[in-house]
């Protein structure tokens, strides 16, 4: 039998089986299985897209504000000159920023205290560094580091209860040449309050001018160079280049943030594992349904075997059934998942409104006096602003896994057909 004829025969028998099942128990089980696969694919695509958007936003903030793509540690002025020369010549380097950093105990209004991470940067950093300007959003005031002024993260500012125009004092600053506990040189005016995607930066970062850092830490204090590249993946190439051309120690963002990004990877893998359990449950359902279908098809299997159909052909018929279940579930799930991911803002706004009206209804029904306290959950507005990001590899893997879950279940349910002879099949009759 030619390959074309084999495929046509398998497709014909598979359609006949499906047609006979229409409206029956097997058809209902197949529909439920397809819906389960569609739900699993849709859910996993949406969840992964939201997580990608959330993590990407955090990663971009970390790279543009905190760690940079590369960090170079020149030991003296001569190394600084050599390093700057090589960075200016390298076409892969987008920009580089000299900075100093320290830790301190900051004091705000009414003696409010909070640990702060101090970053001393050039005053014109928002003009020279487009990535920094993009990730830093001013919540109050302005980004001005001149005249003994500071810019604080929004969470840190709230902890200190300060606003633009108030003063903050730095106590016990690491690396400071000023050993006095209270010093007028460490009293600064708050010029502005910023926010970004990464909560840790919001709750601890405080920016000052590089000149202020040299005054507080001393001219001989180590200066770090934050290096930003056009492409994040080029960090290894530029690192090797700097190692060959200079004697300056260089550290990649992958090493500097190893523990953090490791935690993100584990978090994502656990989430995918939990959602993949949906496919396993659906696969078990398909397996049981397919075994029941094979048992109910004893007569057809006997006839096909008696007419000379190889057991593998008969098995392929049931594999085709599983494939159709997988496709009828995975493709709609893929389309719905992509649609929801693209319009994630609208979805969360609808959920926010729905939750609000449900709360309003039950409050009106049971406790009308508390209606003034009913409001929309601001967390839904926050989630609505997260840009969902889908990656082709992950989306394709989820869809294929959904199809394979149905196909694998059909295979294991029908593989015993290969072991049956005509006499064994007819024995059931």
C-alpha positions in Angstrom: 0.0 0.0 0.0 1.4 3.4 -1.0 2.1 6.0 1.7 -0.6 8.3 0.3 -3.2 5.5 0.4 -2.1 4.5 3.9 -2.6 8.0 5.2 -6.0 8.3 3.4 -7.1 5.0 4.9 -6.1 6.0 8.4 -7.8 9.4 8.0 -11.0 7.8 6.7 -11.3 5.3 9.5 -10.5 8.0 12.1 -13.3 10.2 10.7 -15.7 7.3 10.7 -14.9 6.6 14.4 -15.4 10.2 15.3 -18.7 10.5 13.3 -20.1 7.5 15.1 -19.0 8.9 18.5 -20.8 12.3 17.8 -23.1 12.9 20.7 -21.8 10.0 22.7 -19.8 9.6 25.9 -16.5 9.4 24.1 -17.3 12.6 22.2 -18.0 14.4 25.4 -14.8 13.2 27.0 -12.9 14.4 23.9 -14.5 17.8 24.2 -13.6 18.1 27.9 -10.1 17.0 27.1 -9.7 19.6 24.4 -11.0 22.3 26.8 -8.6 21.2 29.4 -5.6 21.5 27.0 -6.9 24.9 25.8 -7.2 26.1 29.3 -3.7 24.9 30.2 -2.1 26.4 27.1 -3.9 29.7 27.5 -3.1 29.9 31.2 0.5 29.1 30.9 1.1 31.5 28.0 -0.6 34.4 29.9 1.2 33.7 33.1 4.6 33.3 31.5 4.0 36.5 29.4 3.1 38.5 32.5 6.1 37.1 34.4 8.4 37.8 31.5 7.1 41.4 31.4 7.5 41.8 35.1 11.0 40.2 35.2 12.1 42.1 32.1 11.1 45.4 33.7 13.0 44.6 36.8 16.0 43.4 34.9 16.1 46.5 32.7 16.0 48.7 35.9 18.7 46.7 37.5 21.0 46.9 34.4 20.3 50.5 33.7 20.4 51.9 37.2 22.1 49.4 39.6 24.6 46.9 38.1 25.2 48.0 34.5 26.2 45.4 31.9 29.8 45.5 33.0 31.5 47.0 36.0 35.2 47.9 35.8 37.4 48.6 38.8 40.5 50.7 37.9 43.0 50.9 40.7 44.6 54.3 39.9 44.3 57.3 37.6 46.5 55.7 34.9 44.2 52.7 34.6 41.2 55.1 34.4 42.8 56.8 31.4 43.6 53.6 29.7 40.1 52.2 30.4 38.3 55.3 29.1 40.3 55.3 26.0 39.5 51.6 25.2 35.8 52.1 26.0 35.6 55.1 23.7 37.1 53.0 20.8 34.9 50.0 21.3 31.8 50.1 19.0 29.9 47.7 21.2 29.9 50.2 24.1 26.8 52.4 24.4 28.1 54.6 27.3 30.1 54.4 30.5 29.5 56.2 33.8 32.1 56.7 36.5 30.6 56.5 40.0 31.3 55.9 43.7 29.1 54.1 46.1 28.7 53.6 49.9 26.3 52.6 52.5 24.9 54.8 55.3 22.2 55.2 57.8 19.9 58.0 56.6 17.9 60.2 58.9 14.8 62.2 57.8 12.0 64.0 59.6 11.4 63.5 63.3 14.5 61.2 63.5 13.1 58.6 61.1 15.9 56.3 60.1 16.5 53.9 57.2 19.4 52.1 55.7 20.4 53.7 52.4 22.6 52.7 49.4 24.5 55.8 48.3 25.4 56.2 44.6 27.6 59.2 43.6 27.1 59.9 39.9 27.9 62.7 37.4 25.3 65.6 37.7 24.4 65.3 34.0 23.8 61.5 34.0 20.2 62.0 32.8 21.5 63.8 29.8 24.4 61.5 28.9 22.7 58.2 29.7 19.5 57.6 27.8 18.8 54.2 29.6 19.1 55.8 33.0 16.7 58.6 32.0 14.2 56.1 30.7 14.1 53.9 33.8 14.1 56.7 36.3 10.6 58.3 36.7 10.4 61.4 38.8 7.6 61.1 41.3 8.1 64.4 43.0 10.5 67.3 42.4 13.4 67.1 39.9 16.5 65.2 39.3 19.1 67.8 40.5 22.3 66.8 42.2 23.9 70.3 42.3 24.3 72.4 45.4 24.4 69.6 48.0 21.1 68.1 46.8 20.0 64.5 46.8 17.4 62.4 44.9 15.8 59.5 46.8 13.8 56.4 45.9 10.1 56.6 46.6 10.0 53.9 49.2 13.0 55.3 51.0 11.5 58.8 51.0 8.3 57.5 52.5 10.2 55.6 55.2 12.0 58.9 56.1 8.8 60.9 55.6 10.6 63.5 53.5 9.5 65.5 50.4 11.4 67.9 48.1 12.8 70.7 50.1 13.3 68.7 53.3 16.7 67.6 54.5 18.3 64.2 55.1 21.4 63.4 57.2 23.8 60.6 56.5 25.2 58.8 59.6 27.9 56.2 59.8 28.7 56.3 56.1 31.0 53.5 54.9 34.3 54.8 53.5 33.8 58.4 54.6 36.8 60.4 55.7 34.5 62.3 58.1 34.3 60.3 61.3 32.0 62.6 63.2 28.6 61.0 63.9 26.8 64.2 63.2 28.4 66.4 60.5 27.1 69.4 58.6 28.9 68.1 55.5 26.4 65.2 55.4 23.2 67.2 55.6 21.5 67.3 52.1 18.4 68.9 50.6 16.0 66.6 48.9 15.6 67.8 45.3 13.4 65.0 44.0 11.9 61.5 44.6 12.1 58.9 41.9 10.5 55.5 41.2 11.5 52.5 39.0 10.4 49.0 38.2 12.7 47.3 40.8 11.4 47.6 44.4 14.9 47.2 46.0 16.2 50.3 44.2 13.1 52.3 45.3 13.5 51.3 48.9 17.3 51.9 49.3 18.9 54.1 46.6 19.9 57.7 47.1 21.8 59.6 44.4 24.3 62.4 45.0 26.8 64.1 42.7 30.2 62.6 41.9 31.8 65.7 43.4 30.0 65.1 46.6 31.3 61.6 46.7 34.9 62.8 46.2 34.4 65.3 49.1 32.9 62.7 51.5 35.0 59.6 50.5 38.2 61.4 49.5 39.9 61.9 46.2 41.7 58.6 46.5 38.5 56.6 47.0 38.0 53.9 44.3 35.9 54.9 41.3 33.9 52.3 39.6 33.0 52.5 35.9 29.5 51.3 34.9 29.6 50.2 31.3 26.4 49.8 29.1 26.3 48.0 25.9 24.0 48.1 22.9 23.2 44.4 23.3 23.1 42.6 26.7 24.4 39.4 25.2 27.7 41.1 24.2 28.9 41.3 27.7 31.3 38.4 27.4 32.8 39.7 24.2 33.5 43.2 25.7 34.8 41.7 28.9 37.4 39.6 27.1 38.3 42.7 25.0 39.0 44.8 28.1 40.9 42.0 29.8 43.2 41.8 26.7 43.6 45.5 26.3 43.8 46.7 30.0 44.8 45.3 33.4 41.6 46.6 34.9 39.4 44.0 36.8 36.0 43.7 35.0 32.8 42.0 36.2 29.8 41.0 34.1 26.2 41.6 35.2 25.7 37.9 35.1 28.2 37.4 37.9 27.2 40.5 39.9 23.5 39.6 39.9 24.1 35.8 40.0 22.0 35.0 43.1 19.1 37.3 42.0 18.8 36.0 38.5 19.2 32.5 39.8 16.2 33.1 42.0 14.1 34.4 39.1 15.0 31.3 37.1 13.9 29.0 39.8 10.7 31.0 40.3 9.8 30.7 36.6 10.7 27.0 36.5 8.5 26.2 39.5 5.6 28.1 37.9 5.9 26.3 34.7 6.1 23.0 36.5 2.9 23.8 38.4 1.0 24.7 35.3 2.3 21.7 33.4 0.6 19.5 35.9 -2.6 20.6 34.2 -1.4 18.9 31.1 -0.6 15.7 33.0 -4.1 15.6 34.5 -5.6 16.2 31.1 -3.4 13.5 29.7 -4.6 11.0 32.3 -8.1 11.8 31.3 -7.4 11.3 27.6 -5.6 8.0 28.5 -8.7 6.6 30.3 -11.1 7.8 27.7 -9.0 6.3 24.9 -8.8 2.9 26.7 -12.5 3.0 27.1 -12.9 3.8 23.4 -10.7 0.9 22.4 -12.6 -1.5 24.5 -15.9 -0.3 23.0 -14.4 -0.6 19.5 -13.6 -4.3 19.9 -15.9 -5.2 17.0 -14.4 -2.7 14.6 -10.9 -3.7 15.6 -11.8 -7.3 15.0 -13.2 -6.6 11.6 -10.2 -4.4 10.6 -7.7 -7.1 11.8 -9.6 -9.8 9.9 -9.5 -7.7 6.7 -5.7 -7.6 7.0 -5.1 -4.3 8.6 -1.8 -4.3 10.5 -2.1 -3.5 14.2 0.1 -0.5 13.7 -2.4 1.0 11.3 -5.2 0.4 13.8 -3.1 2.1 16.5 -2.4 5.0 14.2 -6.2 5.6 13.9 -6.4 6.1 17.7 -3.2 8.2 17.6 -4.9 10.4 15.0 -7.8 10.8 17.5 -5.4 12.0 20.2 -3.6 14.3 17.7 -7.0 15.9 16.8 -7.8 16.4 20.5 -4.5 18.0 21.1 -4.7 20.3 18.1 -8.3 21.3 18.8 -7.2 22.3 22.3 -3.8 23.7 21.8 -4.5 26.0 18.9 -7.5 27.8 20.5 -5.5 28.0 23.7 -2.6 29.5 21.9 -4.8 32.1 20.1 -6.7 33.0 23.3 -3.4 33.2 25.3 -1.9 35.6 22.8 -5.0 37.7 22.6 -5.2 38.1 26.4 -1.4 38.8 26.7 -1.7 41.5 24.1 -4.6 43.1 25.8 -3.5 42.4 29.4 -4.3 46.0 30.5 -7.9 45.7 29.4 -8.2 42.2 31.1 -7.0 43.5 34.4 -9.2 46.6 34.2 -12.2 44.4 33.5 -11.3 42.2 36.5 -10.9 45.3 38.7 -14.3 46.5 37.7 -15.9 43.1 38.2 -14.3 42.6 41.7 -15.4 46.2 42.6 -19.0 45.7 41.6 -19.2 42.3 43.4 -17.8 43.8 46.6 -20.2 46.8 46.2 -23.2 44.4 45.8 -22.5 42.3 48.8 -21.6 45.3 50.9 -24.9 47.0 49.9 -26.7 43.8 50.7 -25.2 43.1 54.1 -23.5 46.3 55.4 -24.7 49.4 53.6 -23.0 51.7 56.1 -19.5 50.5 54.8 -20.2 51.4 51.2 -17.9 54.5 51.5 -15.0 52.1 52.1 -15.5 50.1 49.0 -13.0 50.9 46.2 -11.1 49.3 43.4 -8.0 47.3 44.3 -5.0 49.4 43.2 -3.0 46.2 42.6 -5.1 45.5 39.5 -4.1 48.9 38.1 -0.5 48.0 38.9 -0.8 44.6 37.1 -2.5 46.4 34.1 0.6 48.5 33.6 2.9 45.5 33.4 3.9 44.9 29.7 3.3 41.3 28.8 6.1 39.8 26.8 5.9 36.6 24.8 9.0 34.8 23.4 8.6 32.5 20.4 10.5 29.7 21.9 8.5 29.5 25.2 5.1 30.0 23.4 6.0 27.2 20.8 7.2 24.9 23.6 3.9 25.3 25.6 1.8 24.7 22.5 3.8 21.6 21.5 3.6 20.3 25.0 -0.1 20.6 25.0 -0.4 18.6 21.7 2.1 16.0 22.9 0.2 15.5 26.2 -2.8 14.3 24.2 -0.7 12.3 21.6 1.3 10.6 24.3 -1.8 9.6 26.2 -3.3 8.1 23.0 -0.1 6.2 22.3 0.1 4.6 25.7 -3.6 3.8 25.7 -3.5 2.1 22.3 -0.1 0.4 22.2 -1.5 -2.9 23.4 -3.2 -3.2 20.0 0.2 -4.1 18.6 0.3 -7.2 20.8 -3.1 -8.5 19.7 -3.6 -11.2 17.1 -6.8 -11.6 15.1 -7.8 -14.6 17.3 -7.2 -12.6 20.5 -9.3 -9.7 19.2 -12.2 -11.9 18.1 -12.1 -13.7 21.5 -13.7 -10.6 23.1 -16.8 -11.1 20.9 
